[in-house]
Amino acid sequence: MTVEVLQSGSGDPKIILIGLNRCATTSFHRLFQNSGIPSVHWEDDQGRNLAHRMLTNIAMGRRPLDGFGAVRAFTDIAFVNPRFMLDGARFFRELHAAYPDAYFLLNTRDKDDWIVSRANHSGGGYLDRCCKANGLSVDEVKRGWAHMYDVHHAEVEAYFNGNPRFLRFDIDCDDPQRVADWLAPDFDVNIAHWGHYNRGASQRARTG
């Protein structure tokens, strides 16, 4: 691993989203692409799934994001089918070890809204695949998601505490200019391209 970390200091830093999917990953992908930053979201233009490629690379002793050429931003490292589920954001430690000069963005949102959005994704098909992959009921999967949300956020924020290359961004309330300013040393991000795509937020009433 030491050799690979040394190799990663290429002066060509990456942007890696380590929030869970259904937290504006498409919005970030389009923001980066439209700002002239090569980005891949879920799969590349050849139909290769990002999460699959990452796991294969790790298994083969390569760096997690090898094989994506000029791509600089990675915005949705997830995959699920009826037999297998992978949240690639959980590999944030391996990603940081391989790319210590990368920018790591914890894109997040209200937990309850996130669960509703995941459950509704693909007309409920995403939830159904997760149930089958885990052998669990709908309620059990949702409880599992809630637990994973808490664990992931706690572990990520503890791991990156004080690291200037880490940013927690709440899509419900944070100004996208924060992202542009944070990335400014290496990237020119035009927030005029920021928008909300694939909306799936809960419509529950908010108070306060």
Secondary structure as GFF3:
##gff-version 3
##sequence-region A 1 208
A	DSSP	alpha_helix	2	8	.	.	.	ID=ss1
A	DSSP	beta_strand	15	17	.	.	.	ID=ss2
A	DSSP	alpha_helix	25	34	.	.	.	ID=ss3
A	DSSP	beta_strand	39	40	.	.	.	ID=ss4
A	DSSP	alpha_helix	50	59	.	.	.	ID=ss5
A	DSSP	beta_strand	73	74	.	.	.	ID=ss6
A	DSSP	beta_strand	78	81	.	.	.	ID=ss7
A	DSSP	beta_strand	84	87	.	.	.	ID=ss8
A	DSSP	three_ten_helix	88	91	.	.	.	ID=ss9
A	DSSP	alpha_helix	92	98	.	.	.	ID=ss10
A	DSSP	beta_strand	103	108	.	.	.	ID=ss11
A	DSSP	alpha_helix	111	120	.	.	.	ID=ss12
A	DSSP	three_ten_helix	121	124	.	.	.	ID=ss13
A	DSSP	alpha_helix	125	134	.	.	.	ID=ss14
A	DSSP	alpha_helix	138	159	.	.	.	ID=ss15
A	DSSP	beta_strand	166	170	.	.	.	ID=ss16
A	DSSP	alpha_helix	177	183	.	.	.	ID=ss17
A	DSSP	three_ten_helix	191	193	.	.	.	ID=ss18
###
